[in-house]
Amino acid sequence: MAHSAPLVLPVCAEPVRDGTVVIRGGRVLQVGSRAELLSRFRVAEEVRWPGMIVAGLVDACCAPTPPGHGVTTRAAVVSDPADLAGVPGISYVEASSAGEQEWEEHDRDALITALREVDRPCPVGIAARTRDPHVLEDVAVLARTFGLRLLAGLDRHSPMALDEAGALGPHCHVACARPLDPGERKLLRLRRSVVAICPPGQEQAADVLALLEEGNHLALGSHALGHHALNQHALGQHAPGHQAPGHQAPGHLDPGHLDPGGLDPAGTGLGDLLGPGDLLGLAAAVRRRARELGLRVRGLDRRLVEAATLGGARALGLDAGPGRIGSLGPGSRADFAVFDARGRYPYSALMARPPCLATVVGGAVTGTGRPPRRADP
């Protein structure tokens, strides 16, 4: 089977003009020039798409609702283990105990039972939503014991508190919808925890450009943990250790903290402007605000697209090995999206939020906006 388009964007390699993705058994065999690959492989069927084939988008933090356009894998946070069914990607079960007594008497055993016995179609992780430091520490121990991914929100915890509890590390990514001071960014970078940038509500968004410039690994998420409808507890103030936006280190790149007023003149907040799971919309908003402020980051468009694809895969620990996601190459899962995007600069074309024509997961087309043209190879 082959899928072809005027442009193929593997993310892990340079764009391919008049490109083709050859797949077999839900995996990618090769990505390259259409003329070359159709001469090398015996293809039984070819689907020719208009626009651009892009590695599937990965939502690094979302609610268990229908995925956004082009999203092929998600980190979905669920409050009830019964919600695990049908969520593509990794399902993160909430650990939101109010205190140590509640955790010890009931919640800990309930969480362990869910992790061990639930009939789940996809991997499971733990979303640390408790404010109690002792519970948080035990959640981190459970994640390491069971070899699970861990997701934490910086609306409830500072990176320092997470590190003291033993939560940070390559197995953990954080959902962030607030500015981070230089020390927080450095700690997350040293612990190799991916930062998932999420839309703010009435709060300020993270200083994305500083994170990029300093070398933090970034992903994009459609919802911050503190903004989920899954848990209606009132949010407190910013986590301890959060430095005021005006306190910048000398020479620090100030991206204006991407305040909602800059992204939305009406002041309703970025979350009200984006559709469900609109990762490219979030990336475009970051780029637009950077340009308004006259800030320049080299290759910003490409790095934002990488955050929405390979960065999300890295956050979920699915960016390497056979069956990897977030990029298209030999051995990767055949997950990609087709966008009606054209132009000389493919990454910039995606920032215009073009219509999504199709989403393909494991080689199967899960939704189309425009019928493809089938051709004899």
C-alpha positions as CSV (number, residue, x, y, z in Angstrom):
1,M,0.0,0.0,0.0
2,A,1.3,3.5,-0.8
3,H,0.1,7.0,0.0
4,S,1.4,9.8,-2.1
5,A,1.1,13.6,-2.1
6,P,2.8,16.6,-3.6
7,L,4.7,17.0,-0.3
8,V,5.5,14.5,2.4
9,L,6.8,15.8,5.8
10,P,8.4,13.0,7.7
11,V,9.5,15.4,10.6
12,C,12.6,13.3,11.3
13,A,13.9,14.1,7.8
14,E,13.7,16.8,5.2
15,P,10.5,17.3,3.3
16,V,10.0,15.2,0.1
17,R,8.5,16.8,-3.0
18,D,6.2,14.5,-4.9
19,G,6.7,12.0,-2.1
20,T,5.3,8.6,-1.1
21,V,4.8,6.6,2.1
22,V,4.9,2.9,1.5
23,I,3.3,0.9,4.3
24,R,2.7,-2.8,5.1
25,G,1.0,-4.3,8.1
26,G,0.4,-0.9,9.8
27,R,4.1,0.0,9.6
28,V,6.1,2.2,7.3
29,L,8.4,0.5,4.9
30,Q,10.0,3.5,3.3
31,V,9.4,7.2,2.7
32,G,10.9,9.0,-0.3
33,S,10.4,10.1,-3.9
34,R,7.3,8.6,-5.5
35,A,9.0,7.7,-8.7
36,E,11.8,5.9,-6.9
37,L,9.7,4.0,-4.4
38,L,7.1,2.9,-6.9
39,S,9.9,1.4,-9.0
40,R,11.4,-0.4,-6.0
41,F,8.3,-1.8,-4.2
42,R,5.5,-3.9,-5.7
43,V,2.5,-1.7,-4.5
44,A,-0.9,-3.3,-4.9
45,E,-2.7,0.0,-4.3
46,E,-1.8,3.7,-4.3
47,V,-3.8,6.5,-2.8
48,R,-2.9,9.9,-4.1
49,W,-3.7,12.8,-1.8
50,P,-3.7,16.6,-2.6
51,G,-1.7,18.8,-0.3
52,M,0.7,17.4,2.3
53,I,1.2,14.2,4.2
54,V,2.5,15.0,7.7
55,A,3.6,12.7,10.6
56,G,0.6,12.3,12.9
57,L,0.1,14.9,15.6
58,V,0.5,13.8,19.2
59,D,-1.6,15.5,21.9
60,A,0.5,15.4,25.0
61,C,-2.4,16.2,27.4
62,C,-6.1,16.0,26.7
63,A,-9.4,14.9,28.0
64,P,-10.9,11.6,26.8
65,T,-13.0,13.3,24.1
66,P,-12.8,12.8,20.3
67,P,-9.3,13.7,19.1
68,G,-8.5,16.9,17.2
69,H,-8.0,16.9,13.4
70,G,-4.7,15.2,12.5
71,V,-4.2,13.8,16.0
72,T,-3.2,10.1,15.9
73,T,-2.0,9.6,19.5
74,R,-3.0,11.2,22.8
75,A,-2.1,11.4,26.5
76,A,-5.7,11.3,27.8
77,V,-6.4,11.9,31.5
78,V,-9.3,9.9,32.9
79,S,-10.9,10.0,36.3
80,D,-12.7,6.7,36.0
81,P,-10.8,3.6,34.7
82,A,-13.9,2.7,32.7
83,D,-13.1,5.7,30.5
84,L,-9.9,3.9,29.3
85,A,-11.6,2.1,26.5
86,G,-11.2,3.6,23.0
87,V,-8.7,6.2,23.9
88,P,-5.8,6.0,21.4
89,G,-2.4,6.5,22.9
90,I,-1.7,6.4,26.7
91,S,-4.5,6.8,29.2
92,Y,-3.4,8.5,32.4
93,V,-5.5,7.5,35.5
94,E,-5.9,10.4,37.9
95,A,-4.4,10.2,41.4
96,S,-6.1,13.2,43.1
97,S,-6.4,12.3,46.8
98,A,-6.9,15.3,49.0
99,G,-4.7,13.9,51.8
100,E,-2.6,11.0,53.0
101,Q,-5.4,9.3,55.0
102,E,-7.7,9.2,52.0
103,W,-4.9,7.8,49.9
104,E,-3.9,5.1,52.4
105,E,-7.5,4.0,53.3
106,H,-8.9,3.7,49.8
107,D,-7.4,5.5,46.8
108,R,-4.0,3.8,46.7
109,D,-5.5,0.3,46.5
110,A,-8.1,1.4,44.0
111,L,-5.4,2.9,41.7
112,I,-3.3,-0.3,41.9
113,T,-6.3,-2.4,41.2
114,A,-7.1,-0.3,38.1
115,L,-3.6,-0.5,36.9
116,R,-3.3,-4.3,37.3
117,E,-6.8,-5.5,36.3
118,V,-8.5,-3.1,33.9
119,D,-9.0,-4.5,30.5
120,R,-7.3,-1.8,28.5
121,P,-6.6,-1.5,24.8
122,C,-3.6,0.8,25.3
123,P,-0.9,1.6,27.7
124,V,-1.7,3.2,31.0
125,G,0.1,5.9,33.1
126,I,-0.6,8.0,36.2
127,A,-1.6,11.6,36.3
128,A,-0.4,13.1,39.5
129,R,-3.1,15.6,40.6
130,T,-2.8,15.4,44.3
131,R,-1.5,18.4,46.3
132,D,-0.3,16.3,49.2
133,P,3.5,15.9,49.1
134,H,3.4,12.5,50.7
135,V,0.8,11.1,48.3
136,L,2.8,12.6,45.4
137,E,5.9,10.8,46.6
138,D,4.1,7.5,46.7
139,V,2.6,8.1,43.3
140,A,6.1,8.6,41.9
141,V,7.2,5.3,43.6
142,L,4.2,3.5,42.1
143,A,5.1,4.8,38.6
144,R,8.6,3.5,38.9
145,T,7.5,0.2,40.4
146,F,5.1,-0.5,37.6
147,G,7.2,1.0,34.9
148,L,4.5,3.5,34.0
149,R,4.6,7.0,32.4
150,L,3.8,9.9,34.7
151,L,2.1,13.1,33.9
152,A,2.0,16.1,36.3
153,G,0.5,19.6,36.0
154,L,2.5,22.7,36.9
155,D,-0.7,24.4,37.9
156,R,-0.5,22.3,41.2
157,H,3.2,21.6,41.6
158,S,6.4,23.5,41.0
159,P,9.2,21.5,39.2
160,M,11.1,21.6,42.5
161,A,8.3,20.0,44.4
162,L,8.0,17.3,41.8
163,D,11.8,16.7,41.9
164,E,11.8,16.4,45.6
165,A,9.1,13.8,45.4
166,G,11.1,11.8,42.8
167,A,8.6,12.4,40.0
168,L,10.7,14.1,37.4
169,G,12.7,12.2,34.9
170,P,12.6,10.9,31.3
171,H,9.5,8.9,32.3
172,C,7.6,12.0,33.3
173,H,6.3,14.9,31.3
174,V,4.6,18.0,32.6
175,A,1.6,20.0,31.4
176,C,2.3,23.7,31.6
177,A,0.1,26.8,31.1
178,R,2.1,29.3,33.1
179,P,5.5,31.0,32.8
180,L,8.5,29.2,34.1
181,D,11.4,31.0,35.6
182,P,15.0,30.1,34.5
183,G,15.6,27.8,37.4
184,E,12.4,25.8,36.7
185,R,13.3,25.5,33.0
186,K,16.8,24.4,33.8
187,L,15.6,21.7,36.3
188,L,13.1,20.2,33.8
189,R,15.9,20.2,31.2
190,L,18.4,18.5,33.5
191,R,15.8,15.8,34.4
192,R,14.9,15.4,30.7
193,S,11.2,15.9,31.4
194,V,9.3,17.0,28.4
195,V,7.3,20.2,28.8
196,A,3.9,20.0,27.2
197,I,2.7,23.6,26.4
198,C,-1.1,23.8,26.9
199,P,-3.6,26.7,26.2
200,P,-4.1,29.1,29.1
201,G,-7.5,30.0,30.4
202,Q,-7.4,33.4,32.1
203,E,-3.7,32.8,33.1
204,Q,-0.5,33.5,31.2
205,A,0.9,30.9,28.9
206,A,4.4,29.5,29.2
207,D,7.4,31.4,27.8
208,V,7.7,29.0,24.9
209,L,10.5,30.8,23.1
210,A,12.8,30.8,26.1
211,L,12.2,27.0,26.5
212,L,13.1,26.5,22.8
213,E,16.2,28.7,23.0
214,E,17.5,27.0,26.1
215,G,17.1,23.5,24.7
216,N,14.1,22.1,26.6
217,H,12.2,19.3,24.9
218,L,8.7,20.6,24.0
219,A,5.3,19.0,23.2
220,L,1.9,20.5,22.7
221,G,-1.3,19.6,24.6
222,S,-4.9,20.7,24.0
223,H,-5.7,21.1,27.8
224,A,-3.7,21.8,30.9
225,L,-4.5,19.4,33.7
226,G,-6.0,22.3,35.8
227,H,-8.4,23.1,33.0
228,H,-10.0,19.6,32.6
229,A,-13.6,19.2,33.3
230,L,-12.7,15.8,34.8
231,N,-12.0,17.4,38.2
232,Q,-14.0,20.4,39.4
233,H,-11.8,21.2,42.4
234,A,-11.1,25.0,42.6
235,L,-7.5,25.8,41.5
236,G,-5.2,27.5,44.0
237,Q,-2.6,30.1,43.3
238,H,0.5,29.4,41.2
239,A,2.7,26.6,42.5
240,P,5.4,27.4,45.0
241,G,8.6,28.6,43.4
242,H,6.8,30.4,40.5
243,Q,8.6,33.6,39.9
244,A,6.7,36.7,38.8
245,P,6.8,37.4,35.1
246,G,8.8,40.6,35.6
247,H,11.7,38.9,37.3
248,Q,13.9,37.9,34.5
249,A,17.5,36.8,34.6
250,P,19.9,39.2,32.9
251,G,20.0,38.5,29.2
252,H,16.9,36.3,29.4
253,L,14.8,36.1,26.2
254,D,11.5,37.6,27.2
255,P,8.7,36.3,24.9
256,G,6.1,38.4,26.6
257,H,4.8,35.3,28.3
258,L,2.2,34.9,25.6
259,D,-0.5,36.5,27.7
260,P,-4.1,35.7,26.7
261,G,-4.6,39.4,25.9
262,G,-2.0,39.2,23.2
263,L,-3.5,36.0,21.8
264,D,-7.0,37.1,22.1
265,P,-7.8,40.9,22.0
266,A,-11.2,40.2,23.7
267,G,-9.4,38.8,26.7
268,T,-11.4,35.5,26.6
269,G,-8.3,33.4,26.7
270,L,-6.7,31.2,24.2
271,G,-8.6,28.1,25.2
272,D,-11.8,29.8,23.9
273,L,-10.3,30.4,20.5
274,L,-9.1,26.9,19.7
275,G,-11.2,24.0,18.6
276,P,-10.9,20.6,20.5
277,G,-7.4,19.2,20.1
278,D,-6.3,22.1,17.9
279,L,-2.5,21.6,18.2
280,L,-1.7,23.5,15.0
281,G,-3.9,26.4,16.3
282,L,-1.9,26.6,19.5
283,A,1.4,26.5,17.5
284,A,0.1,29.3,15.2
285,A,-0.9,31.4,18.2
286,V,2.6,31.1,19.7
287,R,4.2,32.1,16.4
288,R,1.8,35.0,15.9
289,R,2.5,36.4,19.4
290,A,6.3,36.1,18.8
291,R,6.1,38.1,15.6
292,E,3.9,40.7,17.3
293,L,6.6,41.2,19.9
294,G,9.4,41.3,17.3
295,L,11.1,38.2,18.7
296,R,13.0,35.8,16.4
297,V,13.8,32.2,17.1
298,R,15.6,30.4,14.3
299,G,13.5,27.8,12.6
300,L,10.5,28.5,14.8
301,D,7.9,27.1,12.5
302,R,9.7,23.8,12.1
303,R,10.3,23.6,15.9
304,L,6.7,24.1,16.6
305,V,5.6,21.4,14.2
306,E,8.2,19.1,15.7
307,A,6.7,19.9,19.2
308,A,3.3,18.9,17.9
309,T,4.6,15.6,16.5
310,L,7.9,14.2,17.6
311,G,7.8,16.2,20.8
312,G,4.5,14.6,21.8
313,A,5.9,11.2,21.0
314,R,8.9,11.9,23.2
315,A,6.6,12.9,26.1
316,L,4.8,9.6,25.9
317,G,8.1,7.6,25.5
318,L,7.0,6.5,22.0
319,D,9.5,8.3,19.9
320,A,12.1,5.5,19.3
321,G,12.2,1.8,18.2
322,P,9.9,-0.2,16.1
323,G,6.4,1.1,16.0
324,R,7.5,4.6,17.0
325,I,5.2,7.6,16.4
326,G,5.6,11.3,15.8
327,S,7.7,10.8,12.6
328,L,7.6,8.8,9.4
329,G,10.5,6.4,8.6
330,P,11.2,2.7,8.1
331,G,9.7,0.8,11.0
332,S,7.5,3.6,12.4
333,R,3.8,3.2,12.9
334,A,1.9,4.3,9.8
335,D,0.3,7.3,11.6
336,F,-0.1,10.5,9.6
337,A,-2.4,13.3,8.7
338,V,-3.1,14.9,5.3
339,F,-3.5,18.6,5.2
340,D,-4.7,20.8,2.3
341,A,-1.4,22.8,2.6
342,R,0.8,24.0,-0.2
343,G,3.7,26.4,-0.6
344,R,7.4,26.7,-0.8
345,Y,7.8,26.5,3.0
346,P,5.9,23.5,4.4
347,Y,6.2,24.2,8.1
348,S,5.0,27.8,7.5
349,A,2.1,26.4,5.5
350,L,1.0,24.3,8.5
351,M,1.0,27.4,10.7
352,A,-1.8,28.7,8.5
353,R,-4.0,26.0,10.0
354,P,-5.0,24.4,6.7
355,P,-8.0,22.0,6.5
356,C,-7.3,18.4,7.5
357,L,-8.3,16.1,4.7
358,A,-7.7,12.8,6.5
359,T,-6.2,11.1,9.5
360,V,-4.5,7.7,9.1
361,V,-3.7,5.5,12.2
362,G,-1.8,2.3,11.7
363,G,-2.4,2.5,8.0
364,A,-6.1,2.8,8.3
365,V,-7.9,6.0,7.3
366,T,-10.0,7.0,10.3
367,G,-11.6,10.1,8.8
368,T,-11.6,12.1,5.6
369,G,-12.6,15.6,4.6
370,R,-12.1,15.0,0.9
371,P,-12.1,11.7,-0.9
372,P,-8.6,10.7,-2.1
373,R,-7.8,9.7,-5.6
374,R,-6.9,6.1,-6.1
375,A,-4.4,5.4,-8.8
376,D,-2.9,2.4,-10.5
377,P,0.8,2.3,-9.4
